[in-house]
Amino acid sequence: HTLSRVKLPEQCAQVLKQYTLQASALFKFDRHQYRDMLPQGQRELAAISQDIKQNPDHISSISVVGHTDPEGSSRYNQKLSSNRAATVKQALVNGGVNGMLITPEGRGEQDLVVTDCRKKHPRNANARKECDQPNRRVEVILRGEKAQ
């Protein structure tokens, strides 16, 4: 028996580009629906769609990953992050990106950028909300083969 040394295409894919969009620019606070998308978020996603359409031959997959802060229950945050990722996928498809390439994923409060907001601001909800801002985000990750 022999094993092939040829890698599967998805194993060869590299991260070509990553966009990180702050949830505060994309959605009204605690919202996720397309109708709740803010004008700045719409403009940013339109620009990303244009960028993706410039090099479609090199892109093999697009991950859209939603994140939340740790405020609220884990179950609620998971659902909110998944819904936001699905809405961003919808916006990219509306912008002309092939939906078959896009996989939305919610990670809830996993993968926090800032982890100590509760400790820093135990009694100040507004300060915690401000501190947690980097955690509320959606990432768009393009994978594929780099142009030669």
N, C-alpha and C positions, 0 to 999 in steps of 0.2 A: 504494500500500500504506500502511496505517496500523497503528500499534502501539497497543495498549491501554495506558492509563495506570493502569488498575485493577490494584492489587497482588494477588497471590495471597494467600489467607488465611494461609498459613504465613509470608509475608513481613511480615505485619502483627502477628504475635504478639509480645508483649512478655514479658519475664521478670516474672512476677507475684510470685514468691516463690522463695527458694532456701534450702535446709536443708543444713548441712554436719554430717555425723555422723562422729565420730572412730571409726576402725576398732577401736580398743581397747575402745570401748563396744559395738560391734556383734558382734565375733567374738573367739574365742580367737586368740592370736598365730599367724600363718601359716595360718589356717583361713579357709574361705569357705562351707561348707555350711550349710543351714538349721538342721540339728541342732547346729551349732557356734555358733549365734547366742546371745549372752549376754542375760540377762533385761533389762538396761538397754537394749540395742539393740532388743529386742522391744517394750518400752514406748515408746521413742522412735518407732519405725515405726508403732505403733498410733496414737499421737497425730498423726503426720503423715497417716496414712490418714483419720482423723477430720476433720482440717483440710481435706484435699482434698475429702472428701465434702460439706463444708459449702457449697462453691461450684463444683459440677461443670460448670455451664453456661458458666462463663467460662474453663475450662481446655481448651486445644486439644491440648496435648502435655505429656508429662512425660519429662525426661531423667534417667536414673540413671547417674552417672559415678563409676566406681571409680578410686582412685589408690593407689599404693604408695610406699614409700621406695626409694632407689636400691641398697639392700643386695641382693645376689643378682644373677642374670642378668636382662637386659632381657626375654628371652623368658619366663622364669618370672614376673616381675613383671607382664607384660602379661596372662598367663593368670590370675594371681591377681586382678588388678583387674577383669577381665572376669567372672570367676566370682562375685566379691563383688557386682558390679552386678546380675548375673542373680538372685542370691539376694535382694537387696533388692527387686528387682522382684517376685519371688515373694511376699515378705512383704507388700508393698503390695497385691497382688492378693488374698492371703488376708485382708487387712483390708478388702476390699470395693471397692478402686479398680479401674476398668476397665483391664484389661491391654492393650487395644488402644491406649491413650493412651501407654503406657510404652515407652521405648526404652532398653535398658541399653547401656552403653559402658564399656570399660576403657581407661584411658590410661596404665597402668603407672606408670613413674617420670617421665613428662612432667609438666609443670606443677607442679613442686615448690614448696611454700610456703617451705621452708627449704633453701637450696642448699649450705651450707658445713659440714655436720656432719663430713664426712671430714677437712676441713682443721682444724677446731676440735679434734677428738678422734681423731687418727690412731691412737692405741694403746689407746683405751678403748672397747671394744664396747658396754658398758652405757651410757656417756655418749652414744655415737652413736645408740643405740636411743631414748634419751630425747629427744635433740635432733631426731630424725627423726619423732617422734610426730605433729606437724601434717601431715606428708606422707601419712600413712596415714589415708585418709578416703574417704567416699562422699558425693557431692553429689546431692541431689534438687532438680531445677530445674523449676518449673512455668511454662509459657508459655501465653499466651492473650490475651484482650482484657480490659482493665480495666473494671470495672463503671462505668456512667455515673451 
